[in-house]
Amino acid sequence: MSNLYEQLANELGGLIANRVFAPGDRLPSIRHLAQQKRLSVSTVLQALRLMEDRGLVEARPQAGYYVRHRPRMMAVMNDAPQLQEPAFVGIQNLLMRVLKANEDTALVQMGSSWPLGEMLPMKRMQKTVAAVARRDATLLSAVSCYETNYPEFARQIVRRAIDWGHVDPNEIVVTGSCTEAISLCLRAVAKPGDTIAIESATYFVLLQLIESLGMKALEIPTHPKTGPSIDALELALNASLVQAVLLIPNANNPLGCIMPEANKQRLAALVGKHNVPLIEDDVYGDLCFTPERPWPVKAYDASGNVMLCSSFSKAVSPGARVGYVLAGRYAQEVAVLKMVSSGATSHFFQAVLADFLTGSAYGNQLRKMRRALSQRIARMSDAICAAFPQQCTVSEPQGGFVVWVSLPGQVDALALHERAIAQGVAFMPGQLFSASGKYSNYLRLNCGNAWSPRVEAAIATLGELVHREADRPGVLRSAA
Ligand SMILES: Cc1ncc(COP(=O)(O)O)c(C=O)c1O
């Protein structure tokens, strides 16, 4: 005879198996279950924890227990820390072609990793913009030639960083975006022909930046759950193969993985020991689904070699164009490059963001957005598992917007992209996420769309196309 909590776990498990509770659904609250089943709160909690251990449900902070989608784990990378040759990057033309094809607004948009307007605090921002313009019109009429940072915005950045460490206000350089921050850092610490270590797979704009600056990329093997292999990075650093490291440790795009704290510590110590700069893209740090906001590598940086780049493009306003870098020992070089490349970032929009960050609005926005994103990702992953062939795998992102899907080996994501566009669905083909043309049988999908019959139909269309291509004899090739 099983315990009461086991009986409850089995009963709820049966309801999940019969899809009375579908993936992404919230289970009744602990209090409700305790009352209805005449059980103590601790028995219900034990049952839910057992279901969590069985992989049936997941606890979401302040939201309750949710039915998990059926995960199909990504293949795990080879443990041996092997290194490829550094290579010049050549994705620019292909990227432009894909972006052009994706641009039609009639398509179901699963290509970009931008938040959708409906998720953003637009009403609040409209009010804040009006209030700041009324309060200080000189922010619109004057521009500082020397001072890129608006002091109140910089103060908010220091305050937000208190959770993980101490930021020296002098190391802050406010930029027009996270992308601009990364570009300035690369230019400050490396020159054409130098090699930059990156994750594999990584966000295509990072590859595009490396390409545009005439630098080479060294792809570091990256685990879909724990991020880049620190052993492989150590090999590269020991062999003096790289002049800088550029990573997305919190919710990598496209994998969604978070580097474990121990790896972050080891990485910070390594770049300190070798005196090699680490450019850390933390743009998704505030949008992770973990109970606590994960720390950046910068939190462990004792040498000043870590340059943390971020922005408010993902959670507040992509249109405001405000980002920043905590540039450590390279702050002066970065500040000078910022001034000569684009002058100061709009003080008006820095003041607007400073206002937004002052009260509780940002915290509320993050809570709302994290919850919506993790639910949408669960829903989308479940639909992909149902519609795509059995061999496909789906990442389990711990933050951000996107899922990374592997297709049967013979399916070419670029050819699939052409066919999907013709049927009204946009996504990003895997080839764009590697310097060496890997991932031709992968694709990245944005899960930011609210679930709707249109999105559901788009996933079904993609699934059908993948089935068709996977069943086709011979290898599928794109027309280009
Ligand atoms: C990893 C990563 N970094 C940076 C950005 C762009 O941020 P921003 O608009 O601030 O340049 C994106 C957007 O997709 C991203 O995915």
The ligand as a Gaussian input file, in Angstrom:
#p B3LYP/6-31G(d) Opt

LIG

0 1
 C       22.260000      37.374000     -27.374000
 C       21.785000      38.707000     -27.862000
 N       22.520000      39.803000     -27.637000
 C       22.110000      41.004000     -28.049000
 C       20.920000      41.175000     -28.727000
 C       20.513000      42.513000     -29.233000
 O       20.298000      43.449000     -28.206000
 P       20.290000      45.023000     -28.569000
 O       19.039000      45.322000     -29.321000
 O       20.334000      45.728000     -27.289000
 O       21.483000      45.267000     -29.410000
 C       20.121000      40.058000     -29.005000
 C       18.857000      40.195000     -29.766000
 O       18.366000      39.267000     -30.357000
 C       20.561000      38.798000     -28.551000
 O       19.837000      37.695000     -28.788000

